């Protein structure tokens, strides 16, 4: 029998998905492999502002998880005590370093794009709720047109709403664009902030194993708060087919 060991209830992945009338996906760390790149961006950013990784807290990556890009910029300026860079200049610097990656080099996790294609072909309403900047997401759409085709305009970045994750705003906005009641939505997320935000929106939440980050060491906590857990997208394909 299929089990969701350690999750908050005893529903199987099949039961969770069969009750869904729409599905929302996070992108970074959930659908796509991006953390290694973001570490490179951090290194380049720090060099440009005269700082090093030693100036950041040990749990910096986890602290930034779920923040919008403007929130990340404000966090860096405050944490690094940067006095010669305005928030607007800081955001422009991130844009300079990041847009090209999403336009040319980002890669899906194994079987993630196949899941999107399968669900889209079955007419399941899909959406994205992500902390990446809107211009980064649009650049990714240019790189993967089928990604945009799967959701149409049903996407929301945290810079498009009032609060980033773990607030529910980004999920509620996407569900509204999908035309699906929040209680009928399942969300796939790789961070505790994402799981908490989805649950706060009244949605079912499935944790996604991220090998690159090891889910910031909070896999057990994610399992405890999520409705389900997957180690890979192959599990979802096997459940759907």
Short mmCIF file of the C-alpha atoms (twelve columns), coordinates in Angstrom:
data_MODEL
# 
_entry.id   MODEL 
# 
loop_
_atom_site.group_PDB 
_atom_site.id 
_atom_site.type_symbol 
_atom_site.label_atom_id 
_atom_site.label_alt_id 
_atom_site.label_comp_id 
_atom_site.label_asym_id 
_atom_site.label_seq_id 
_atom_site.Cartn_x 
_atom_site.Cartn_y 
_atom_site.Cartn_z 
_atom_site.pdbx_PDB_model_num 
ATOM 1   C CA . UNK A 1   0.000   0.000  0.000   1 
ATOM 2   C CA . UNK A 2   1.219   3.526  -0.832  1 
ATOM 3   C CA . UNK A 3   2.211   5.451  2.292   1 
ATOM 4   C CA . UNK A 4   2.948   9.080  3.113   1 
ATOM 5   C CA . UNK A 5   5.210   8.314  6.068   1 
ATOM 6   C CA . UNK A 6   5.582   11.228 8.445   1 
ATOM 7   C CA . UNK A 7   2.998   13.503 6.840   1 
ATOM 8   C CA . UNK A 8   0.121   15.116 8.698   1 
ATOM 9   C CA . UNK A 9   -2.578  12.668 7.591   1 
ATOM 10  C CA . UNK A 10  -2.956  9.198  6.154   1 
ATOM 11  C CA . UNK A 11  -4.055  10.137 2.630   1 
ATOM 12  C CA . UNK A 12  -2.059  8.637  -0.205  1 
ATOM 13  C CA . UNK A 13  -0.744  10.748 -3.058  1 
ATOM 14  C CA . UNK A 14  -3.392  9.208  -5.296  1 
ATOM 15  C CA . UNK A 15  -6.139  10.276 -2.885  1 
ATOM 16  C CA . UNK A 16  -4.736  13.794 -2.633  1 
ATOM 17  C CA . UNK A 17  -4.515  14.241 -6.405  1 
ATOM 18  C CA . UNK A 18  -7.868  12.638 -7.149  1 
ATOM 19  C CA . UNK A 19  -9.601  15.202 -4.928  1 
ATOM 20  C CA . UNK A 20  -7.893  18.154 -6.631  1 
ATOM 21  C CA . UNK A 21  -9.663  20.395 -9.114  1 
ATOM 22  C CA . UNK A 22  -6.508  22.400 -9.748  1 
ATOM 23  C CA . UNK A 23  -2.779  22.210 -9.024  1 
ATOM 24  C CA . UNK A 24  -0.311  24.987 -8.196  1 
ATOM 25  C CA . UNK A 25  3.446   24.540 -8.484  1 
ATOM 26  C CA . UNK A 26  6.324   26.421 -6.965  1 
ATOM 27  C CA . UNK A 27  9.251   26.598 -9.413  1 
ATOM 28  C CA . UNK A 28  12.696  27.074 -7.831  1 
ATOM 29  C CA . UNK A 29  13.649  23.826 -6.107  1 
ATOM 30  C CA . UNK A 30  10.274  22.264 -6.905  1 
ATOM 31  C CA . UNK A 31  9.957   22.059 -10.685 1 
ATOM 32  C CA . UNK A 32  13.401  23.393 -11.564 1 
ATOM 33  C CA . UNK A 33  17.022  22.939 -10.491 1 
ATOM 34  C CA . UNK A 34  18.200  26.442 -9.626  1 
ATOM 35  C CA . UNK A 35  19.970  26.570 -6.260  1 
ATOM 36  C CA . UNK A 36  23.475  26.049 -7.645  1 
ATOM 37  C CA . UNK A 37  22.915  29.005 -9.914  1 
ATOM 38  C CA . UNK A 38  21.586  31.189 -7.104  1 
ATOM 39  C CA . UNK A 39  24.734  30.440 -5.122  1 
ATOM 40  C CA . UNK A 40  26.761  31.721 -8.076  1 
ATOM 41  C CA . UNK A 41  24.562  34.828 -8.174  1 
ATOM 42  C CA . UNK A 42  25.180  35.412 -4.471  1 
ATOM 43  C CA . UNK A 43  28.931  35.196 -5.029  1 
ATOM 44  C CA . UNK A 44  28.826  37.678 -7.923  1 
ATOM 45  C CA . UNK A 45  26.455  40.008 -6.056  1 
ATOM 46  C CA . UNK A 46  28.597  39.997 -2.928  1 
ATOM 47  C CA . UNK A 47  31.704  40.742 -4.959  1 
ATOM 48  C CA . UNK A 48  29.989  43.699 -6.623  1 
ATOM 49  C CA . UNK A 49  29.007  45.191 -3.250  1 
ATOM 50  C CA . UNK A 50  32.351  44.502 -1.587  1 
ATOM 51  C CA . UNK A 51  31.241  41.658 0.649   1 
ATOM 52  C CA . UNK A 52  31.862  37.892 0.961   1 
ATOM 53  C CA . UNK A 53  29.826  34.857 2.004   1 
ATOM 54  C CA . UNK A 54  31.401  35.170 5.449   1 
ATOM 55  C CA . UNK A 55  29.325  38.335 5.914   1 
ATOM 56  C CA . UNK A 56  26.058  36.387 5.577   1 
ATOM 57  C CA . UNK A 57  24.337  34.274 8.249   1 
ATOM 58  C CA . UNK A 58  24.875  30.512 8.004   1 
ATOM 59  C CA . UNK A 59  21.190  29.916 7.205   1 
ATOM 60  C CA . UNK A 60  21.038  32.688 4.599   1 
ATOM 61  C CA . UNK A 61  19.517  30.522 1.852   1 
ATOM 62  C CA . UNK A 62  16.688  29.385 4.085   1 
ATOM 63  C CA . UNK A 63  16.046  32.937 5.285   1 
ATOM 64  C CA . UNK A 64  15.585  34.065 1.677   1 
ATOM 65  C CA . UNK A 65  13.325  31.157 0.711   1 
ATOM 66  C CA . UNK A 66  9.897   32.480 -0.222  1 
ATOM 67  C CA . UNK A 67  10.871  36.158 -0.188  1 
ATOM 68  C CA . UNK A 68  10.061  38.343 -3.178  1 
ATOM 69  C CA . UNK A 69  13.030  39.876 -4.990  1 
ATOM 70  C CA . UNK A 70  12.401  43.336 -3.445  1 
ATOM 71  C CA . UNK A 71  12.273  41.678 -0.014  1 
ATOM 72  C CA . UNK A 72  15.574  39.878 -0.704  1 
ATOM 73  C CA . UNK A 73  17.214  43.133 -1.761  1 
ATOM 74  C CA . UNK A 74  16.030  44.887 1.396   1 
ATOM 75  C CA . UNK A 75  17.263  41.929 3.465   1 
ATOM 76  C CA . UNK A 76  20.721  42.052 1.856   1 
ATOM 77  C CA . UNK A 77  21.041  45.802 2.274   1 
ATOM 78  C CA . UNK A 78  20.132  45.544 5.965   1 
ATOM 79  C CA . UNK A 79  22.087  42.359 6.750   1 
ATOM 80  C CA . UNK A 80  25.227  43.488 4.911   1 
ATOM 81  C CA . UNK A 81  24.925  47.112 6.064   1 
ATOM 82  C CA . UNK A 82  25.162  48.396 2.497   1 
ATOM 83  C CA . UNK A 83  24.942  52.183 2.553   1 
ATOM 84  C CA . UNK A 84  25.856  53.082 -1.021  1 
ATOM 85  C CA . UNK A 85  23.144  51.100 -2.824  1 
ATOM 86  C CA . UNK A 86  19.466  51.983 -3.039  1 
ATOM 87  C CA . UNK A 87  16.833  49.222 -3.170  1 
ATOM 88  C CA . UNK A 88  16.199  50.121 -6.809  1 
ATOM 89  C CA . UNK A 89  19.896  49.793 -7.641  1 
ATOM 90  C CA . UNK A 90  20.107  46.531 -5.718  1 
ATOM 91  C CA . UNK A 91  17.182  45.076 -7.648  1 
ATOM 92  C CA . UNK A 92  18.676  46.207 -10.959 1 
ATOM 93  C CA . UNK A 93  21.926  44.431 -10.044 1 
ATOM 94  C CA . UNK A 94  20.091  41.174 -9.344  1 
ATOM 95  C CA . UNK A 95  18.237  41.524 -12.644 1 
ATOM 96  C CA . UNK A 96  21.506  41.963 -14.496 1 
ATOM 97  C CA . UNK A 97  22.882  38.765 -12.979 1 
ATOM 98  C CA . UNK A 98  19.758  36.596 -13.117 1 
ATOM 99  C CA . UNK A 99  17.618  37.164 -16.217 1 
ATOM 100 C CA . UNK A 100 20.032  35.489 -18.620 1 
ATOM 101 C CA . UNK A 101 20.025  32.305 -16.550 1 
ATOM 102 C CA . UNK A 102 16.273  31.899 -16.642 1 
ATOM 103 C CA . UNK A 103 16.256  32.766 -20.342 1 
ATOM 104 C CA . UNK A 104 18.906  30.244 -21.372 1 
ATOM 105 C CA . UNK A 105 20.155  27.815 -18.742 1 
ATOM 106 C CA . UNK A 106 17.510  26.774 -16.227 1 
ATOM 107 C CA . UNK A 107 16.631  23.067 -16.246 1 
ATOM 108 C CA . UNK A 108 13.589  21.142 -15.066 1 
ATOM 109 C CA . UNK A 109 13.942  18.396 -12.514 1 
ATOM 110 C CA . UNK A 110 13.622  14.906 -14.034 1 
ATOM 111 C CA . UNK A 111 10.023  14.186 -15.133 1 
ATOM 112 C CA . UNK A 112 8.713   17.563 -13.937 1 
ATOM 113 C CA . UNK A 113 7.948   18.866 -17.443 1 
ATOM 114 C CA . UNK A 114 6.353   15.524 -18.304 1 
ATOM 115 C CA . UNK A 115 4.010   15.930 -15.322 1 
ATOM 116 C CA . UNK A 116 3.017   19.408 -16.496 1 
ATOM 117 C CA . UNK A 117 2.380   18.160 -20.024 1 
ATOM 118 C CA . UNK A 118 0.341   15.188 -18.829 1 
ATOM 119 C CA . UNK A 119 -1.856  17.243 -16.506 1 
ATOM 120 C CA . UNK A 120 -2.341  19.958 -19.123 1 
ATOM 121 C CA . UNK A 121 -3.355  17.366 -21.727 1 
ATOM 122 C CA . UNK A 122 -6.021  16.126 -19.305 1 
ATOM 123 C CA . UNK A 123 -7.460  19.616 -18.893 1 
ATOM 124 C CA . UNK A 124 -6.460  20.045 -15.234 1 
ATOM 125 C CA . UNK A 125 -6.254  23.758 -14.298 1 
ATOM 126 C CA . UNK A 126 -2.620  24.506 -13.453 1 
ATOM 127 C CA . UNK A 127 -0.785  27.517 -12.052 1 
ATOM 128 C CA . UNK A 128 2.519   28.758 -10.665 1 
ATOM 129 C CA . UNK A 129 3.115   30.563 -7.371  1 
ATOM 130 C CA . UNK A 130 6.749   31.526 -7.132  1 
ATOM 131 C CA . UNK A 131 9.092   33.838 -5.282  1 
ATOM 132 C CA . UNK A 132 11.139  34.584 -8.403  1 
ATOM 133 C CA . UNK A 133 10.809  37.993 -10.029 1 
ATOM 134 C CA . UNK A 134 8.141   38.305 -12.707 1 
ATOM 135 C CA . UNK A 135 10.733  39.188 -15.333 1 
ATOM 136 C CA . UNK A 136 12.660  36.021 -14.449 1 
ATOM 137 C CA . UNK A 137 9.514   33.938 -14.877 1 
ATOM 138 C CA . UNK A 138 8.718   35.532 -18.235 1 
ATOM 139 C CA . UNK A 139 12.300  34.836 -19.337 1 
ATOM 140 C CA . UNK A 140 11.806  31.193 -18.365 1 
ATOM 141 C CA . UNK A 141 8.563   31.126 -20.361 1 
ATOM 142 C CA . UNK A 142 10.542  32.300 -23.387 1 
ATOM 143 C CA . UNK A 143 12.970  29.420 -22.843 1 
ATOM 144 C CA . UNK A 144 10.174  26.885 -22.274 1 
ATOM 145 C CA . UNK A 145 7.034   28.004 -24.201 1 
ATOM 146 C CA . UNK A 146 5.220   24.830 -23.148 1 
ATOM 147 C CA . UNK A 147 5.565   25.967 -19.545 1 
ATOM 148 C CA . UNK A 148 3.513   29.090 -20.276 1 
ATOM 149 C CA . UNK A 149 1.084   27.095 -22.422 1 
ATOM 150 C CA . UNK A 150 0.295   24.814 -19.469 1 
ATOM 151 C CA . UNK A 151 -1.005  27.670 -17.282 1 
ATOM 152 C CA . UNK A 152 -1.923  30.578 -19.547 1 
ATOM 153 C CA . UNK A 153 -2.081  33.627 -17.291 1 
ATOM 154 C CA . UNK A 154 -2.542  31.611 -14.077 1 
ATOM 155 C CA . UNK A 155 0.744   32.581 -12.466 1 
ATOM 156 C CA . UNK A 156 1.711   34.855 -9.601  1 
ATOM 157 C CA . UNK A 157 5.093   35.917 -8.284  1 
ATOM 158 C CA . UNK A 158 5.511   37.237 -4.778  1 
ATOM 159 C CA . UNK A 159 6.394   40.662 -6.158  1 
ATOM 160 C CA . UNK A 160 2.854   40.801 -7.613  1 
ATOM 161 C CA . UNK A 161 1.177   40.522 -4.175  1 
ATOM 162 C CA . UNK A 162 1.541   42.253 -0.816  1 
ATOM 163 C CA . UNK A 163 3.468   39.576 1.055   1 
ATOM 164 C CA . UNK A 164 5.839   36.753 0.162   1 
ATOM 165 C CA . UNK A 165 5.683   33.203 1.496   1 
ATOM 166 C CA . UNK A 166 4.683   31.986 4.090   1 
ATOM 167 C CA . UNK A 167 1.768   34.407 3.657   1 
ATOM 168 C CA . UNK A 168 -1.019  32.829 1.554   1 
ATOM 169 C CA . UNK A 169 -1.342  35.772 -0.859  1 
ATOM 170 C CA . UNK A 170 0.594   34.302 -3.781  1 
ATOM 171 C CA . UNK A 171 -1.417  31.059 -3.722  1 
ATOM 172 C CA . UNK A 172 -4.808  32.715 -3.380  1 
ATOM 173 C CA . UNK A 173 -4.041  35.024 -6.305  1 
ATOM 174 C CA . UNK A 174 -3.112  32.099 -8.551  1 
ATOM 175 C CA . UNK A 175 -6.166  30.054 -7.538  1 
ATOM 176 C CA . UNK A 176 -8.378  33.005 -8.438  1 
ATOM 177 C CA . UNK A 177 -6.758  33.214 -11.878 1 
ATOM 178 C CA . UNK A 178 -7.301  29.466 -12.304 1 
ATOM 179 C CA . UNK A 179 -10.961 29.834 -11.371 1 
ATOM 180 C CA . UNK A 180 -10.642 27.146 -8.694  1 
ATOM 181 C CA . UNK A 181 -11.767 27.323 -5.064  1 
ATOM 182 C CA . UNK A 182 -8.695  27.323 -2.761  1 
ATOM 183 C CA . UNK A 183 -10.008 24.300 -0.892  1 
ATOM 184 C CA . UNK A 184 -9.920  22.304 -4.130  1 
ATOM 185 C CA . UNK A 185 -6.282  23.091 -4.924  1 
ATOM 186 C CA . UNK A 186 -3.165  21.011 -4.304  1 
ATOM 187 C CA . UNK A 187 0.182   22.825 -4.048  1 
ATOM 188 C CA . UNK A 188 3.627   21.307 -4.635  1 
ATOM 189 C CA . UNK A 189 6.399   23.035 -2.663  1 
ATOM 190 C CA . UNK A 190 9.976   22.329 -1.527  1 
ATOM 191 C CA . UNK A 191 10.249  24.742 1.429   1 
ATOM 192 C CA . UNK A 192 8.588   24.976 4.810   1 
ATOM 193 C CA . UNK A 193 7.589   28.557 3.978   1 
ATOM 194 C CA . UNK A 194 5.772   27.290 0.896   1 
ATOM 195 C CA . UNK A 195 4.013   24.488 2.752   1 
ATOM 196 C CA . UNK A 196 2.886   26.913 5.459   1 
ATOM 197 C CA . UNK A 197 1.672   29.433 2.876   1 
ATOM 198 C CA . UNK A 198 -0.328  26.816 0.987   1 
ATOM 199 C CA . UNK A 199 -1.894  25.517 4.177   1 
ATOM 200 C CA . UNK A 200 -2.730  29.083 5.258   1 
ATOM 201 C CA . UNK A 201 -4.531  29.501 1.931   1 
ATOM 202 C CA . UNK A 202 -6.692  26.480 2.783   1 
ATOM 203 C CA . UNK A 203 -5.041  24.268 0.170   1 
ATOM 204 C CA . UNK A 204 -3.589  20.777 0.379   1 
ATOM 205 C CA . UNK A 205 0.216   20.839 0.297   1 
ATOM 206 C CA . UNK A 206 2.645   18.218 -0.977  1 
ATOM 207 C CA . UNK A 207 6.317   18.510 -0.076  1 
ATOM 208 C CA . UNK A 208 8.880   17.897 -2.801  1 
ATOM 209 C CA . UNK A 209 12.296  16.465 -2.013  1 
ATOM 210 C CA . UNK A 210 15.065  18.776 -3.201  1 
ATOM 211 C CA . UNK A 211 18.370  16.910 -3.264  1 
ATOM 212 C CA . UNK A 212 20.391  20.069 -3.938  1 
ATOM 213 C CA . UNK A 213 19.266  21.885 -0.794  1 
ATOM 214 C CA . UNK A 214 18.155  18.882 1.258   1 
ATOM 215 C CA . UNK A 215 15.120  21.087 1.846   1 
ATOM 216 C CA . UNK A 216 17.338  23.311 4.015   1 
ATOM 217 C CA . UNK A 217 17.496  20.515 6.582   1 
ATOM 218 C CA . UNK A 218 13.773  20.816 7.286   1 
ATOM 219 C CA . UNK A 219 12.457  17.756 5.464   1 
ATOM 220 C CA . UNK A 220 11.004  16.210 8.622   1 
ATOM 221 C CA . UNK A 221 9.260   19.473 9.482   1 
ATOM 222 C CA . UNK A 222 7.862   19.724 5.965   1 
ATOM 223 C CA . UNK A 223 6.547   16.165 6.177   1 
ATOM 224 C CA . UNK A 224 4.918   16.919 9.528   1 
ATOM 225 C CA . UNK A 225 3.038   19.937 8.131   1 
ATOM 226 C CA . UNK A 226 2.339   18.710 4.597   1 
ATOM 227 C CA . UNK A 227 -0.489  16.496 3.400   1 
ATOM 228 C CA . UNK A 228 1.883   14.444 1.266   1 
ATOM 229 C CA . UNK A 229 5.496   14.045 0.203   1 
ATOM 230 C CA . UNK A 230 7.276   13.006 -2.988  1 
ATOM 231 C CA . UNK A 231 10.898  12.048 -3.509  1 
ATOM 232 C CA . UNK A 232 10.691  12.616 -7.273  1 
ATOM 233 C CA . UNK A 233 8.293   13.625 -10.046 1 
ATOM 234 C CA . UNK A 234 8.300   10.041 -11.259 1 
ATOM 235 C CA . UNK A 235 6.076   9.262  -8.286  1 
ATOM 236 C CA . UNK A 236 3.487   11.700 -9.576  1 
ATOM 237 C CA . UNK A 237 3.644   10.280 -13.112 1 
ATOM 238 C CA . UNK A 238 3.227   6.754  -11.735 1 
ATOM 239 C CA . UNK A 239 0.221   7.905  -9.701  1 
ATOM 240 C CA . UNK A 240 -1.434  9.695  -12.611 1 
ATOM 241 C CA . UNK A 241 -0.970  7.003  -15.252 1 
# 
